[in-house]
Amino acid sequence: MEIPNYGIIEFYAVLFDLNGTLGEGGKVDEEVRHLLERLADRYTVVVLSADTFGTLEEELKGLPVRVERVSSGAEKARIAEGYKPYAAVGNGNNDVAMLEGAELAFCVVGPEGATVDALLASDIIVKDVRDAIAMLLDERKLIATLRG
C-alpha cells in the first residue's frame, strides 16, 4: 500500500507476540480470536512466544495461525526473518528486534504494559491489539495515521 508522503509498505505476514500483546495473562479472548481469523484471510498470521504462562498451544488451538515457541528475543528475530516482508505487533524487550525488522511495527501498551525499547522500535502505538488488527484490516486507518 502507498501512504502519502510516507512511502510504500508491503508485507505478507503479520507476526504477534502472545503475552501482553494478543492476550493478558496468557489468555486470548474470543473477540481477538475472531479478528485473527479475519486477518488470516489476508495474511499469514504467526504467533512467536516464549510462552511465559504455558498456554500458547491451547489458546491458539483451532485458529488459522502458525505458532512458534521461542526462548529469546534473538531467536524471535531470527524466525521473523523467515517471514519477510512482515508486519509485527509486540510489547516487550524480547519483541524489539522483531519490531525493528518489520515493514510496519505496532507496540501494544495494554494492561501488561510495554517497554520503552519496544515503543521506540515501533511505527504505531496502540492501547489494545484489537486496534492494531483493525488497522491491518482497513488500510485507510493506516493511511490516516501514517501519512505525512
N, CA, C and O of each residue as an XYZ file, in Angstrom:
592
protein
N       0.836     -1.173      0.000
C       0.000      0.000      0.000
C       0.880      1.234      0.000
O       1.980      1.232      0.551
N       0.388      2.268     -0.615
C       1.133      3.517     -0.668
C       0.536      4.511      0.317
O      -0.663      4.790      0.295
N       1.397      5.038      1.181
C       0.990      6.016      2.188
C       1.496      7.382      1.724
O       2.705      7.567      1.580
N       0.598      8.343      1.485
C       1.033      9.657      1.018
C       2.095     10.287      1.927
O       1.949     10.327      3.149
N       3.160     10.774      1.295
C       4.265     11.440      1.991
C       4.921     10.565      3.059
O       5.545     11.076      3.989
N       4.779      9.254      2.924
C       5.393      8.311      3.857
C       6.172      7.254      3.084
O       7.347      7.005      3.354
N       5.490      6.631      2.109
C       6.142      5.616      1.303
C       5.251      4.420      1.052
O       4.064      4.423      1.377
N       5.844      3.404      0.471
C       5.123      2.174      0.161
C       5.444      1.147      1.244
O       6.603      0.947      1.608
N       4.404      0.508      1.744
C       4.553     -0.554      2.745
C       3.985     -1.828      2.138
O       2.850     -1.852      1.662
N       4.789     -2.887      2.160
C       4.348     -4.157      1.616
C       4.749     -5.274      2.577
O       5.904     -5.362      2.994
N       3.792     -6.117      2.918
C       4.071     -7.268      3.772
C       3.033     -8.342      3.502
O       1.928     -8.059      3.039
N       3.408     -9.591      3.803
C       2.536    -10.734      3.545
C       2.233    -11.537      4.797
O       1.375    -12.419      4.791
N       2.939    -11.225      5.859
C       2.741    -11.928      7.125
C       2.595    -10.905      8.241
O       3.148     -9.808      8.173
N       1.844    -11.281      9.264
C       1.726    -10.462     10.466
C       2.152    -11.334     11.636
O       1.581    -12.397     11.879
N       3.172    -10.864     12.360
C       3.751    -11.606     13.470
C       3.331    -10.964     14.783
O       3.418     -9.747     14.942
N       2.878    -11.780     15.715
C       2.417    -11.314     17.014
C       3.202    -11.976     18.127
O       3.634    -13.124     18.017
N       3.373    -11.230     19.193
C       3.768    -11.779     20.482
C       2.470    -12.217     21.165
O       1.401    -11.720     20.811
N       2.535    -13.119     22.118
C       1.323    -13.554     22.818
C       1.079    -12.733     24.086
O       0.095    -11.996     24.160
N       1.941    -12.847     25.061
C       1.671    -12.262     26.379
C       1.876    -10.749     26.387
O       2.946    -10.247     26.043
N       0.832    -10.042     26.785
C       0.853     -8.590     26.810
C       0.511     -7.979     25.472
O       0.334     -6.765     25.371
N       0.416     -8.802     24.443
C       0.107     -8.306     23.099
C      -1.229     -8.881     22.640
O      -2.230     -8.166     22.609
N      -1.256    -10.155     22.285
C      -2.514    -10.803     21.875
C      -3.409    -11.101     23.057
O      -4.633    -11.111     22.928
N      -2.813    -11.339     24.197
C      -3.597    -11.716     25.356
C      -3.031    -11.154     26.636
O      -1.956    -10.555     26.666
N      -3.781    -11.365     27.680
C      -3.385    -10.929     29.012
C      -3.322    -12.163     29.907
O      -4.257    -12.963     29.947
N      -2.225    -12.305     30.615
C      -2.071    -13.465     31.489
C      -2.100    -14.780     30.735
O      -2.498    -15.807     31.283
N      -1.675    -14.750     29.466
C      -1.642    -15.969     28.669
C      -2.963    -16.358     28.043
O      -3.044    -17.407     27.404
N      -4.000    -15.555     28.202
C      -5.335    -15.857     27.674
C      -5.676    -14.915     26.524
O      -5.405    -13.716     26.585
N      -6.277    -15.478     25.470
C      -6.720    -14.709     24.304
C      -8.243    -14.730     24.297
O      -8.856    -15.798     24.295
N      -8.857    -13.534     24.293
C     -10.326    -13.520     24.360
C     -10.964    -13.820     23.007
O     -10.297    -13.785     21.973
N     -12.253    -14.113     23.027
C     -12.978    -14.546     21.831
C     -12.986    -13.495     20.726
O     -12.875    -13.846     19.551
N     -13.111    -12.237     21.065
C     -13.116    -11.189     20.042
C     -11.774    -11.161     19.293
O     -11.746    -11.035     18.069
N     -10.686    -11.278     20.024
C      -9.368    -11.297     19.392
C      -9.222    -12.545     18.525
O      -8.657    -12.473     17.434
N      -9.716    -13.669     18.987
C      -9.674    -14.900     18.189
C     -10.403    -14.704     16.862
O      -9.907    -15.114     15.813
N     -11.573    -14.082     16.907
C     -12.348    -13.815     15.693
C     -11.583    -12.884     14.752
O     -11.546    -13.111     13.543
N     -10.972    -11.837     15.312
C     -10.187    -10.903     14.491
C      -8.993    -11.592     13.843
O      -8.650    -11.287     12.700
N      -8.359    -12.510     14.553
C      -7.242    -13.263     13.975
C      -7.702    -14.118     12.797
O      -6.984    -14.251     11.806
N      -8.890    -14.693     12.903
C      -9.440    -15.471     11.789
C      -9.631    -14.588     10.565
O      -9.292    -14.989      9.452
N     -10.171    -13.387     10.761
C     -10.346    -12.444      9.651
C      -9.002    -12.036      9.059
O      -8.849    -11.974      7.839
N      -8.036    -11.759      9.918
C      -6.719    -11.339      9.457
C      -6.044    -12.447      8.653
O      -5.340    -12.175      7.681
N      -6.261    -13.692      9.059
C      -5.656    -14.838      8.380
C      -6.214    -15.041      6.975
O      -5.624    -15.775      6.183
N      -7.336    -14.407      6.653
C      -7.858    -14.453      5.285
C      -6.996    -13.619      4.340
O      -7.029    -13.824      3.126
N      -6.224    -12.676      4.892
C      -5.411    -11.759      4.075
C      -3.911    -11.996      4.183
O      -3.167    -11.770      3.229
N      -3.476    -12.450      5.344
C      -2.042    -12.565      5.618
C      -1.738    -13.906      6.275
O      -2.630    -14.565      6.809
N      -0.480    -14.294      6.230
C      -0.006    -15.391      7.060
C       0.118    -14.819      8.472
O       0.821    -13.829      8.676
N      -0.545    -15.421      9.429
C      -0.520    -14.938     10.812
C       0.334    -15.899     11.639
O       0.130    -17.113     11.632
N       1.293    -15.315     12.348
C       2.248    -16.110     13.122
C       2.306    -15.563     14.543
O       2.356    -14.349     14.741
N       2.300    -16.442     15.520
C       2.469    -16.052     16.916
C       3.793    -16.630     17.397
O       3.992    -17.845     17.403
N       4.701    -15.730     17.804
C       6.023    -16.099     18.315
C       6.033    -15.776     19.800
O       5.848    -14.620     20.181
N       6.244    -16.767     20.633
C       6.130    -16.519     22.067
C       7.068    -17.401     22.879
O       7.330    -18.552     22.531
N       7.564    -16.830     23.969
C       8.318    -17.606     24.952
C       7.360    -18.390     25.849
O       7.789    -19.233     26.637
N       6.063    -18.108     25.725
C       5.005    -18.842     26.429
C       5.179    -18.825     27.944
O       5.169    -19.868     28.598
N       5.335    -17.642     28.477
C       5.550    -17.454     29.917
C       4.501    -18.158     30.768
O       4.826    -18.708     31.821
N       3.236    -18.147     30.320
C       2.150    -18.724     31.111
C       1.818    -20.169     30.730
O       0.932    -20.777     31.331
N       2.524    -20.724     29.735
C       2.306    -22.118     29.355
C       0.982    -22.376     28.655
O       0.446    -23.481     28.745
N       0.442    -21.377     27.957
C      -0.883    -21.509     27.347
C      -0.859    -21.401     25.819
O      -1.917    -21.424     25.190
N       0.309    -21.287     25.221
C       0.440    -20.957     23.798
C      -0.403    -21.853     22.891
O      -1.269    -21.354     22.174
N      -0.172    -23.131     22.909
C      -0.884    -24.031     22.000
C      -2.380    -24.077     22.303
O      -3.199    -24.040     21.385
N      -2.736    -24.158     23.569
C      -4.148    -24.265     23.944
C      -4.938    -23.016     23.550
O      -6.055    -23.128     23.045
N      -4.373    -21.834     23.774
C      -5.087    -20.591     23.472
C      -5.292    -20.369     21.979
O      -6.241    -19.695     21.577
N      -4.413    -20.929     21.158
C      -4.497    -20.684     19.717
C      -5.015    -21.894     18.939
O      -5.070    -21.881     17.710
N      -5.389    -22.928     19.672
C      -5.898    -24.160     19.081
C      -7.114    -23.858     18.191
O      -8.036    -23.147     18.591
N      -7.089    -24.413     16.987
C      -8.213    -24.254     16.071
C      -8.179    -22.980     15.233
O      -9.023    -22.794     14.356
N      -7.227    -22.115     15.490
C      -7.121    -20.875     14.717
C      -6.187    -21.078     13.523
O      -5.256    -21.879     13.599
N      -6.427    -20.362     12.423
C      -5.569    -20.487     11.242
C      -4.291    -19.669     11.378
O      -4.011    -18.790     10.562
N      -3.517    -19.970     12.424
C      -2.272    -19.242     12.694
C      -1.136    -20.242     12.881
O      -1.348    -21.384     13.287
N       0.060    -19.786     12.579
C       1.253    -20.585     12.845
C       1.753    -20.213     14.235
O       1.719    -19.046     14.625
N       2.210    -21.197     14.966
C       2.700    -20.980     16.323
C       4.177    -21.355     16.371
O       4.572    -22.441     15.947
N       4.980    -20.439     16.894
C       6.422    -20.675     17.025
C       6.834    -20.361     18.458
O       6.732    -19.217     18.899
N       7.296    -21.366     19.179
C       7.796    -21.163     20.539
C       9.251    -20.710     20.448
O      10.049    -21.312     19.730
N       9.592    -19.652     21.176
C      10.947    -19.105     21.159
C      11.471    -18.999     22.587
O      10.698    -18.968     23.545
N      12.794    -18.945     22.715
C      13.380    -18.836     24.050
C      14.006    -17.472     24.308
O      14.379    -17.164     25.440
N      14.125    -16.644     23.250
C      14.767    -15.339     23.423
C      14.332    -14.383     22.326
O      13.735    -14.785     21.328
N      14.642    -13.118     22.530
C      14.376    -12.121     21.504
C      15.186    -12.362     20.254
O      14.709    -12.122     19.145
N      16.414    -12.836     20.421
C      17.265    -13.124     19.267
C      16.673    -14.253     18.425
O      16.686    -14.191     17.195
N      16.160    -15.275     19.087
C      15.527    -16.377     18.355
C      14.251    -15.894     17.672
O      13.965    -16.283     16.540
N      13.491    -15.052     18.352
C      12.274    -14.498     17.767
C      12.612    -13.711     16.503
O      11.924    -13.843     15.491
N      13.661    -12.896     16.550
C      14.072    -12.099     15.398
C      14.550    -12.995     14.250
O      14.258    -12.728     13.084
N      15.284    -14.053     14.587
C      15.777    -14.973     13.558
C      14.621    -15.655     12.839
O      14.631    -15.761     11.612
N      13.637    -16.112     13.581
C      12.464    -16.756     12.969
C      11.671    -15.736     12.156
O      11.190    -16.049     11.067
N      11.534    -14.524     12.678
C      10.797    -13.467     11.979
C      11.410    -13.196     10.603
O      10.683    -12.937      9.644
N      12.728    -13.253     10.501
C      13.411    -13.010      9.224
C      12.878    -13.925      8.119
O      12.822    -13.531      6.954
N      12.494    -15.130      8.486
C      11.974    -16.084      7.511
C      10.611    -15.721      6.968
O      10.159    -16.319      5.992
N       9.944    -14.752      7.577
C       8.617    -14.317      7.127
C       8.657    -12.977      6.400
O       7.603    -12.437      6.063
N       9.836    -12.429      6.150
C       9.949    -11.117      5.496
C       9.306    -11.128      4.125
O       9.385    -12.134      3.420
N       8.669    -10.029      3.725
C       8.395     -8.827      4.499
C       7.187     -9.057      5.418
O       6.217     -9.708      5.030
N       7.260     -8.516      6.633
C       6.207     -8.753      7.610
C       5.871     -7.482      8.386
O       6.649     -6.528      8.432
N       4.688     -7.504      8.991
C       4.299     -6.517      9.993
C       4.414     -7.230     11.336
O       4.257     -8.449     11.411
N       4.686     -6.473     12.395
C       4.861     -7.094     13.709
C       4.101     -6.324     14.769
O       3.933     -5.108     14.689
N       3.642     -7.076     15.773
C       2.905     -6.497     16.890
C       3.486     -7.080     18.170
O       3.481     -8.296     18.358
N       3.990     -6.212     19.059
C       4.604     -6.680     20.287
C       4.562     -5.632     21.374
O       3.980     -4.562     21.198
N       5.186     -5.946     22.507
C       5.187     -5.004     23.628
C       6.421     -5.102     24.536
O       6.632     -4.231     25.379
N       7.222     -6.134     24.374
C       8.285     -6.359     25.354
C       9.680     -6.311     24.779
O       9.870     -6.174     23.571
N      10.645     -6.425     25.655
C      12.044     -6.398     25.245
C      12.385     -7.511     24.260
O      13.197     -7.312     23.357
N      11.766     -8.692     24.428
C      12.080     -9.777     23.502
C      11.377     -9.612     22.153
O      11.516    -10.463     21.275
N      10.624     -8.523     21.983
C       9.980     -8.213     20.705
C      10.744     -7.162     19.905
O      10.468     -6.974     18.720
N      11.691     -6.480     20.525
C      12.329     -5.309     19.914
C      12.957     -5.619     18.564
O      12.680     -4.915     17.593
N      13.785     -6.637     18.469
C      14.447     -6.944     17.196
C      13.426     -7.338     16.133
O      13.592     -6.984     14.965
N      12.382     -8.057     16.511
C      11.313     -8.403     15.570
C      10.632     -7.133     15.069
O      10.366     -7.005     13.874
N      10.348     -6.195     15.970
C       9.719     -4.929     15.595
C      10.638     -4.122     14.679
O      10.184     -3.541     13.694
N      11.915     -4.088     15.002
C      12.873     -3.333     14.185
C      12.988     -3.892     12.770
O      13.232     -3.134     11.831
N      12.820     -5.186     12.601
C      12.931     -5.809     11.287
C      11.667     -5.753     10.450
O      11.671     -6.168      9.291
N      10.589     -5.246     11.020
C       9.292     -5.231     10.343
C       9.152     -4.069      9.363
O       9.745     -3.006      9.549
N       8.369     -4.287      8.333
C       7.988     -3.207      7.420
C       7.072     -2.224      8.146
O       7.095     -1.022      7.881
N       6.272     -2.752      9.061
C       5.345     -1.958      9.856
C       5.288     -2.578     11.244
O       5.021     -3.772     11.384
N       5.539     -1.771     12.271
C       5.601     -2.302     13.637
C       4.623     -1.573     14.546
O       4.546     -0.345     14.549
N       3.879     -2.357     15.315
C       2.925     -1.843     16.301
C       3.409     -2.209     17.696
O       3.875     -3.326     17.923
N       3.301     -1.285     18.613
C       3.536     -1.577     20.021
C       2.203     -1.478     20.743
O       1.506     -0.470     20.623
N       1.842     -2.508     21.488
C       0.617     -2.522     22.271
C       0.958     -2.133     23.702
O       1.749     -2.804     24.365
N       0.356     -1.044     24.175
C       0.537     -0.612     25.555
C      -0.770     -0.930     26.279
O      -1.644     -0.076     26.428
N      -0.877     -2.174     26.720
C      -2.097     -2.656     27.356
C      -1.909     -2.865     28.836
O      -1.008     -2.288     29.443
N      -2.769     -3.701     29.428
C      -2.727     -3.938     30.869
C      -1.391     -4.478     31.388
O      -1.054     -4.270     32.554
N      -0.628     -5.169     30.535
C       0.667     -5.687     30.954
C       1.806     -4.730     30.605
O       2.978     -5.055     30.794
N       1.450     -3.539     30.090
C       2.442     -2.511     29.804
C       3.260     -2.795     28.564
O       2.974     -3.724     27.808
N       4.282     -1.980     28.369
C       5.195     -2.115     27.241
C       6.533     -1.526     27.658
O       6.591     -0.664     28.535
N       7.600     -1.987     27.034
C       8.915     -1.437     27.353
C       9.196     -0.228     26.473
O       8.654     -0.103     25.375
N      10.037      0.648     26.962
C      10.423      1.837     26.209
C      11.080      1.426     24.894
O      10.815      2.037     23.859
N      11.925      0.408     24.918
C      12.605     -0.025     23.697
C      11.616     -0.552     22.656
O      11.797     -0.308     21.463
N      10.575     -1.268     23.083
C       9.546     -1.735     22.145
C       8.786     -0.545     21.565
O       8.466     -0.517     20.376
N       8.510      0.410     22.398
C       7.820      1.622     21.946
C       8.644      2.339     20.881
O       8.110      2.720     19.840
N       9.935      2.524     21.130
C      10.806      3.243     20.203
C      11.065      2.470     18.906
O      11.415      3.074     17.892
N      10.899      1.159     18.923
C      11.119      0.336     17.733
C       9.881      0.262     16.841
O       9.920     -0.372     15.786
N       8.786      0.901     17.250
C       7.505      0.778     16.553
C       7.158      2.012     15.734
O       7.615      3.121     16.010
N       6.331      1.779     14.715
C       5.812      2.864     13.885
C       4.517      3.416     14.448
O       4.241      4.610     14.335
N       3.720      2.541     15.057
C       2.397      2.904     15.575
C       2.260      2.337     16.976
O       2.643      1.199     17.247
N       1.703      3.159     17.864
C       1.449      2.738     19.246
C      -0.066      2.624     19.421
O      -0.802      3.546     19.071
N      -0.529      1.498     19.961
C      -1.955      1.294     20.206
C      -2.162      0.857     21.653
O      -1.241      0.363     22.303
N      -3.374      1.043     22.142
C      -3.675      0.663     23.521
C      -4.203     -0.758     23.639
O      -4.273     -1.312     24.735
N      -4.580     -1.356     22.486
C      -5.168     -2.689     22.503
C      -4.847     -3.376     21.182
O      -4.825     -2.722     20.139
N      -4.603     -4.664     21.207
C      -4.288     -5.402     19.990
C      -5.435     -5.311     18.989
O      -5.207     -5.385     17.781
N      -6.663     -5.153     19.473
C      -7.809     -5.020     18.570
C      -7.636     -3.815     17.646
O      -8.029     -3.852     16.480
N      -7.042     -2.748     18.183
C      -6.809     -1.545     17.379
C      -5.794     -1.823     16.270
O      -5.981     -1.373     15.139
N      -4.739     -2.547     16.575
C      -3.737     -2.891     15.563
C      -4.360     -3.754     14.473
O      -4.150     -3.506     13.285
N      -5.123     -4.763     14.872
C      -5.741     -5.647     13.885
C      -6.749     -4.874     13.034
O      -6.830     -5.093     11.826
N      -7.514     -3.974     13.649
C      -8.474     -3.161     12.881
C      -7.752     -2.339     11.818
O      -8.249     -2.197     10.701
N      -6.595     -1.802     12.152
C      -5.827     -1.026     11.179
C      -5.302     -1.925     10.062
O      -5.274     -1.514      8.902
N      -4.893     -3.125     10.392
C      -4.404     -4.055      9.379
C      -5.528     -4.536      8.456
O      -5.290     -4.870      7.296
N      -6.743     -4.567      8.982
C      -7.898     -4.980      8.180
C      -8.460     -3.850      7.329
O      -9.164     -4.113      6.355
N      -8.168     -2.605      7.670
C      -8.676     -1.444      6.927
C      -7.524     -0.473      6.696
O      -7.230      0.363      7.551
N      -6.873     -0.583      5.543
C      -5.667      0.207      5.291
C      -5.923      1.706      5.325
O      -4.976      2.480      5.471
N      -7.161      2.136      5.195
C      -7.450      3.573      5.315
C      -7.072      4.086      6.700
O      -6.658      5.237      6.844
N      -7.212      3.243      7.716
C      -6.827      3.627      9.068
C      -5.310      3.790      9.170
O      -4.819      4.686      9.856
N      -4.582      2.921      8.486
C      -3.115      3.060      8.453
C      -2.712      4.343      7.742
O      -1.837      5.076      8.203
N      -3.357      4.602      6.623
C      -3.049      5.823      5.870
C      -3.321      7.051      6.718
O      -2.513      7.980      6.743
N      -4.450      7.065      7.413
C      -4.809      8.217      8.237
C      -3.770      8.477      9.318
O      -3.488      9.631      9.643
N      -3.199      7.417      9.878
C      -2.217      7.565     10.947
C      -0.823      7.903     10.431
O      -0.131      8.732     11.022
N      -0.405      7.277      9.345
C       0.978      7.387      8.893
C       1.258      8.479      7.873
O       2.413      8.865      7.697
N       0.242      8.984      7.202
C       0.507      9.947      6.121
C       1.237     11.162      6.646
O       1.018     11.606      7.774
N       2.110     11.690      5.806
C       2.906     12.849      6.197
C       2.248     14.167      5.860
O       2.811     15.226      6.136
